[in-house]
Amino acid sequence: MTMNLWDVAKVDDGGKRDKFISRFFGIFSEEIAGLYFGCPFSKYKNLGRPTIKKDNVSSTLDFTLQDKMTNKIYICEMKCEMQYQKFKRFELKSIEQVESHVKQKWHKRAFIWFLDIANNKNAYKVEIKEENRRKEIEIDGIILLWGKTDNEKIKEIQNKFDIHDILSLEEMVNTMINNDYAPYFEYIEERREWVNKFLDGITE
């Protein structure tokens, strides 16, 4: 079975349903990625959220990933924008899509730092939380996580920004489905129950 995120996210209804699904999925899409990093068939394991510091200013990103084979450590930022700008950024297939994120004022600093640290590690400090304290770590590079990717374009984007790896949430979900990963199905069913009970409650 192969789930196509386009098919389940986009419906030609004038955008009303698409906007709702995009916002709804945005609530927990990061947690789905976290589930994947905790499964036995993930190449990486999650060490927690990294905080990048520079000149007494800090920004927090989404994941700190450690390669299970090499033990190398990477900071990871996730972008999963579905309906935004009529799905213009949904599937990663151009350098311009990555560059457009540094122009958004509400997270400009974090993403600029994320891209810059790949080739300028000495200018930053990276910390993660470990046993209720902050621990400074050395990183080996950056990883970008997108909702859906065009695999033919990935290498060009990696080379442009010196990104170690570009991951796809769509591929993660397909991997968990095809491997019948129980925690994923349990997670989805729990949220389905929450939503159904709430909707039942406001209609009875």
JOURQUI-V967821 format. One record per residue. RES is the residue in one letter. SS is DSSP state (A for helix, B for strand, O for the rest). PSI is psi in whole degrees, 0 to 359 (none if undefined). Layout:
res=[RES	RES]
ss=[SS	SS]
psi=[PSI	PSI]
This chain:
res=[M	T	M	N	L	W	D	V	A	K	V	D	D	G	G	K	R	D	K	F	I	S	R	F	F	G	I	F	S	E	E	I	A	G	L	Y	F	G	C	P	F	S	K	Y	K	N	L	G	R	P	T	I	K	K	D	N	V	S	S	T	L	D	F	T	L	Q	D	K	M	T	N	K	I	Y	I	C	E	M	K	C	E	M	Q	Y	Q	K	F	K	R	F	E	L	K	S	I	E	Q	V	E	S	H	V	K	Q	K	W	H	K	R	A	F	I	W	F	L	D	I	A	N	N	K	N	A	Y	K	V	E	I	K	E	E	N	R	R	K	E	I	E	I	D	G	I	I	L	L	W	G	K	T	D	N	E	K	I	K	E	I	Q	N	K	F	D	I	H	D	I	L	S	L	E	E	M	V	N	T	M	I	N	N	D	Y	A	P	Y	F	E	Y	I	E	E	R	R	E	W	V	N	K	F	L	D	G	I	T	E]
ss=[O	O	O	O	A	A	A	A	A	O	O	O	O	O	O	A	A	A	A	A	A	A	A	A	A	A	A	A	A	A	A	A	A	A	A	A	A	O	O	O	O	O	O	B	B	B	O	O	O	O	B	B	B	B	O	O	B	B	B	B	O	O	B	B	B	B	B	O	O	O	O	O	B	B	B	B	B	B	B	O	O	O	O	A	A	A	A	O	O	O	B	B	O	O	A	A	A	A	A	A	A	A	A	O	A	A	A	A	A	A	A	A	A	A	A	A	O	O	O	O	A	A	A	O	B	B	B	B	B	B	O	O	B	B	B	B	B	O	O	O	B	B	B	B	B	B	O	B	B	O	O	O	O	A	A	A	A	A	A	A	A	O	O	O	B	B	B	B	A	A	A	A	A	A	A	A	A	A	O	O	O	A	A	A	A	A	A	A	A	A	A	A	A	A	A	A	A	A	A	A	A	O	O	O]
psi=[136	117	128	115	333	313	324	344	329	126	138	82	20	3	347	311	320	318	318	311	320	314	319	312	327	338	324	7	325	326	328	317	319	322	317	316	344	358	159	341	12	139	334	156	149	127	359	179	133	143	124	133	139	126	45	19	145	155	143	133	190	315	152	116	134	126	126	335	316	344	8	151	137	146	146	133	138	134	115	71	113	278	345	130	44	46	20	328	7	309	124	116	12	153	324	328	322	316	330	335	333	351	354	115	327	345	29	310	313	315	325	314	317	314	322	325	340	325	8	49	326	346	354	158	140	130	149	160	128	118	51	24	159	134	126	137	157	136	158	357	196	154	135	133	121	161	312	144	150	103	338	339	350	315	320	318	319	314	321	315	7	49	127	317	147	119	157	126	325	315	324	312	316	321	316	322	311	339	8	49	105	314	328	312	323	319	312	317	325	315	326	318	317	312	316	318	322	314	322	321	328	9	355	none]
